[in-house]
Amino acid sequence: MTQHGGRDYLAIPGPSVMPDAVLRTMHRASPNIYEGELIDMVAGIIPDLKKVAGTAHHATIYIGNGHAAWEAALSNVVEEGDHVLGLYNGRFGFGWAEMAEGLGVTVESLDFGMKTPVDATRLEEALRADKEGRIKAVLCTHVDTSTSVKNNIAEVRAAMDAAGHGALLMVDCIASMGCDRFEMDAWGADVAITASQKGLMVPPGMGFVFFNDRAAARRAEMLRVSRYWDWTPRANPDFFYQYFAGTAPTHHLYGLRASLDMIHAEGMEQVWARHKMLASAIWAACDAWAAVGPLKLNVADPEHRSCAVTALHVGMPHGVNLRRWCEQNAGITLGIGLGMSTDEDPKGEGFFRIGHMGHINRQMVLGTLGSMEAAFSANDVPRGQGALDAAAKVLAG
Ligand SMILES: *Cc1c(COP(=O)(O)O)cnc(C)c1O
């Protein structure tokens, strides 16, 4: 029987936990969309979004989820017959490339497996081989949410520069923005995208596309761009409705205003440091558990792990039992494995993920880890001792 009391906690990699301040501000009557506070509020949201992305360039808001942001970004810079280079470290890298294929774009691919980041040498070689400059854009996930692999975007840019290649660097920051350090301009990304329901702590329903002047120049060369996806009027609207190519996502915007206030009151450096500390506590616990028995962190090198999500393997039937026990007895929902199926485990149920993005703190992490310890115990999963001690030590620092 399900035992609750207390709050449920969705510890999956998006949607993330929504702060009460976000929920409260959304609980209100519809605002006037033609004049007044909403118009002023959006004008203030844009610079605050840019600060989160680390860019002084352009920011646009789309009504849609992360997939919409994928398509929006591509639609402005590549067209049928163009080539892009997809870099893969898991399911989400493939997903963005498939989106490009759907737009008639030819995808060339570099697959770095499910456990390791982009190898800059292989990328540089692939770009050097493209003598005629066929490749118009390189698509890279900052964090692939399925595997929790994090790429070093500055290194990706350095490899592109070393090859002397003119492709745009487009980065999917949907999992990472507002969690893992990301600096669009300093790291040389031309386009970056994110969505509302992860580090930004707002319900799903808004996608964000950031672009610089190089990307804007590429947009200007496009034969045509769909009126809805076109980022030009959205980034420089003459009329309020042009921000959204139609009615504004009124209540989501109130939520976003509240979340940006929270993020900037804490400060980007502090937000990144908090995620780093909380992730390190989770990894310390997992390392202790992994000393004996089946549990394994998917990514071996902590430098290559996201601070927003951790992918783990514990094998069948433990993976499914663990998640089920946590949800039914502790009110904590852990993430399923995504794109991790193998011949022995066709549904990938031996994998699971802990989402630790956005509105989280020490007690939520300790609650998750303590509940996992109880779930291991209830299901007789062999494991190393001292996981909670190890996490507490990190959190005490
Ligand atoms: C969540 C996520 C997406 C997809 O976002 P949706 O809102 O589900 O469309 C794409 N890429 C990454 C890296 C993600 O984490």
The ligand as an SDF file (V2000), in Angstrom:
LIG
                    3D

 15 15  0  0  0  0  0  0  0  0999 V2000
   14.5750   17.5900  -21.3260 C   0  0  0  0  0  0  0  0  0  0  0  0
   15.5380   17.6840  -22.4450 C   0  0  0  0  0  0  0  0  0  0  0  0
   15.1230   17.8110  -23.7730 C   0  0  0  0  0  0  0  0  0  0  0  0
   13.6890   17.7270  -24.1780 C   0  0  0  0  0  0  0  0  0  0  0  0
   12.8900   18.6810  -23.6010 O   0  0  0  0  0  0  0  0  0  0  0  0
   11.2920   18.5430  -23.7120 P   0  0  0  0  0  0  0  0  0  0  0  0
   10.7920   19.7100  -22.9330 O   0  0  0  0  0  0  0  0  0  0  0  0
   10.9500   17.2250  -23.0970 O   0  0  0  0  0  0  0  0  0  0  0  0
   10.9310   18.6070  -25.1330 O   0  0  0  0  0  0  0  0  0  0  0  0
   16.0780   17.9430  -24.7520 C   0  0  0  0  0  0  0  0  0  0  0  0
   17.3870   17.9810  -24.4580 N   0  0  0  0  0  0  0  0  0  0  0  0
   17.8240   17.8450  -23.1890 C   0  0  0  0  0  0  0  0  0  0  0  0
   19.3000   17.8760  -22.9190 C   0  0  0  0  0  0  0  0  0  0  0  0
   16.9170   17.6900  -22.1490 C   0  0  0  0  0  0  0  0  0  0  0  0
   17.3570   17.5460  -20.8850 O   0  0  0  0  0  0  0  0  0  0  0  0
  1  2  1  0
  2  3  1  0
  2 14  2  0
  3  4  1  0
  3 10  2  0
  4  5  1  0
  5  6  1  0
  6  7  2  0
  6  8  1  0
  6  9  1  0
 10 11  1  0
 11 12  2  0
 12 13  1  0
 12 14  1  0
 14 15  1  0
M  END
$$$$
